[in-house]
Amino acid sequence: MLLERFKWTDAAQQFIEIQKIAEEIEAALDAARKRLIDLSGNEMASGGGVTVNWVVREGNVNWKAKEIVGALKSAGIDPNEFRAKPTRYAKISVEKSQ
């Protein structure tokens, strides 16, 4: 049990260290992304092996809107029939230092 606890602590410490590095890299990547977008001037731009392309995407349907839910229910259709299967995933949280 002591060996397993040591392995867990070691893995947890490794996770925390790598997560900090990833956050720093993500912040730097986000800053570079914003700079490219600003430099593009809201138009397609390309150079240095990177392209900024503006894409229009249709908005999502608000399936919880009262009118849609009401119409489905009045037609005898349960809106929950359109839900995808639930998924299960592992969420890892890091305790905040005090």
C-alpha positions as CSV (number, residue, x, y, z in Angstrom):
1,M,0.0,0.0,0.0
2,L,2.9,2.4,0.8
3,L,4.4,1.7,-2.6
4,E,1.1,2.5,-4.4
5,R,0.7,5.7,-2.4
6,F,4.3,6.7,-3.4
7,K,3.5,5.9,-7.1
8,W,0.3,8.0,-6.8
9,T,2.0,11.0,-5.2
10,D,4.8,10.8,-7.8
11,A,2.3,10.7,-10.7
12,A,0.2,13.5,-9.1
13,Q,3.3,15.7,-8.8
14,Q,4.3,15.0,-12.4
15,F,0.8,15.9,-13.5
16,I,0.9,19.2,-11.7
17,E,4.3,20.2,-13.1
18,I,3.3,19.3,-16.7
19,Q,-0.1,21.0,-16.3
20,K,1.7,24.3,-15.3
21,I,3.9,24.0,-18.4
22,A,0.9,23.3,-20.6
23,E,-0.9,26.3,-19.2
24,E,2.1,28.5,-20.0
25,I,2.3,27.1,-23.5
26,E,-1.4,27.5,-24.0
27,A,-1.3,31.2,-23.0
28,A,1.6,31.8,-25.4
29,L,-0.2,30.0,-28.2
30,D,-3.4,32.0,-27.5
31,A,-1.4,35.3,-27.6
32,A,0.2,34.2,-30.9
33,R,-3.2,33.3,-32.3
34,K,-4.7,36.6,-31.3
35,R,-1.8,38.5,-32.9
36,L,-2.2,36.6,-36.2
37,I,-6.0,37.4,-36.1
38,D,-5.3,41.1,-35.5
39,L,-2.7,41.2,-38.2
40,S,-5.2,39.5,-40.7
41,G,-7.4,42.6,-40.6
42,N,-10.6,40.5,-40.6
43,E,-9.6,39.0,-44.0
44,M,-8.0,35.9,-45.2
45,A,-4.2,36.2,-44.7
46,S,-1.4,33.8,-45.3
47,G,2.4,33.7,-44.8
48,G,5.2,31.8,-43.1
49,G,3.3,28.6,-43.4
50,V,0.2,29.9,-41.5
51,T,-3.2,30.9,-42.9
52,V,-6.0,32.7,-41.2
53,N,-9.2,31.9,-42.9
54,W,-12.5,33.4,-41.8
55,V,-15.4,30.9,-41.7
56,V,-19.1,31.5,-41.2
57,R,-20.8,28.8,-39.1
58,E,-24.5,28.6,-38.6
59,G,-25.7,29.1,-35.1
60,N,-26.8,26.2,-32.9
61,V,-30.5,25.4,-32.5
62,N,-31.7,26.3,-29.0
63,W,-33.5,23.0,-28.5
64,K,-34.6,24.2,-25.0
65,A,-36.6,27.1,-26.4
66,K,-40.1,27.0,-25.2
67,E,-41.6,27.2,-28.7
68,I,-39.6,24.1,-29.9
69,V,-40.3,22.1,-26.7
70,G,-44.0,23.1,-26.9
71,A,-44.3,22.1,-30.5
72,L,-42.6,18.7,-29.9
73,K,-44.8,18.0,-26.8
74,S,-48.0,19.0,-28.6
75,A,-47.0,16.6,-31.4
76,G,-46.6,13.9,-28.7
77,I,-42.8,13.8,-29.0
78,D,-40.6,13.8,-25.9
79,P,-37.7,16.3,-26.5
80,N,-35.4,14.0,-24.5
81,E,-35.7,11.5,-27.3
82,F,-33.2,13.6,-29.2
83,R,-30.5,13.5,-26.5
84,A,-27.3,11.6,-27.2
85,K,-26.3,8.9,-24.9
86,P,-24.5,10.1,-21.7
87,T,-20.8,9.9,-21.8
88,R,-18.4,9.1,-18.9
89,Y,-15.0,10.7,-18.6
90,A,-12.3,11.3,-16.0
91,K,-11.9,14.9,-14.7
92,I,-8.7,15.5,-12.9
93,S,-8.6,18.5,-10.5
94,V,-5.6,20.0,-8.9
95,E,-6.1,21.3,-5.3
96,K,-5.3,25.0,-5.0
97,S,-2.2,25.8,-2.9
98,Q,-2.9,27.6,0.3
